[in-house]
Amino acid sequence: MKVKTSAPGKLMLFGEHAVVYGYPSIVTAVSSRLYVEIDKIKSGFKIESPQVKDVRFVEETIRVFKEKYPFNFGLSIKTKSDFSSQYGFGSSSAVTVALLYGLSKLINFNLSKKDLFDLGYQINLNVQGVGSGFDIAAATFGKVLYFLRGGKVVEELKTESIPLVIAYSGIKADTPKIVKALREKVITNKSFYFSIFNQIGKIVEKARIFLEEKNWTKIGKLMIENHRLLKQLGVSTDKIDRLCQKAIEAGAFGAKLSGAGGGDCVIAVVKEEKKDNVKKALIEAGGKIIEVSTNALGVNEVKS
Ligand code: PMV
């Protein structure tokens, strides 16, 4: 018996880093997905995963799942992704959630989305040691989510597809490393960093309203503001700043880094007529355009 599942990648829209310290964030699931195919075999585990990093998550997912829901057969697992793990789209969270869902189908056990999230978050923490769980939430629930650390609040926003242009900076970010480095700095100057997190939290509250109103001009302004604060946290780079600047000069309403910083992607909110212009400017500045849409569906079974 074969089970096939898929889960979406994600992009952080607002609130990265501050979310780790208990402030809210907004994340969207993206149309690029990660696919998992699971087959029962007599014994042992065979894992075929082109993205090497994902194997650790696959192994930990099987371990945690089996401990909670024991089964007495082996597994053959194949993963395939629409996107490169370089981009920071959350391939490890997507693989974790898609596999958990697939395993639950394989043993005919109905796991609620909340159960899936909780298990996925635990696995994520076991492997990485840090993280708010926003990526697990995007893979599980899909759509655009207002999210608080550990899934304390997960609320779907009533918004339509967000007119984004996305550019990969060419540099792979090491999220756990950046999160840990910031934690060291926060310890030494709590009041400074928490005042920034607090301002980011306020931006997220406003962004939530403007996203539901589809007010892209105001969303753009908030992105610029959020990026300025991320720079103060010290997580941006010259290349990322340049990409944001060029996108704005070419007509974007606003732009910011997305995720931990240090590399990965820049997102810009742009009206349709200006998209080509903005893409051209981003390419000239050394970015690679990634065509994905927002508001994607959460984890599901792929019927073949
Ligand atoms: O680098 P990404 O796209 O995985 O995003 C990290 C976002 C942080 O807020 C810095 C960490 C987290 O787990 O929320």
Residues whose N, C-alpha, C, O or C-beta is under 5 A from the ligand:
A	BS01	PMV	E16 H17 V19 V20 G88 G131 S132 G133 F134 T175 S258 G259 A260
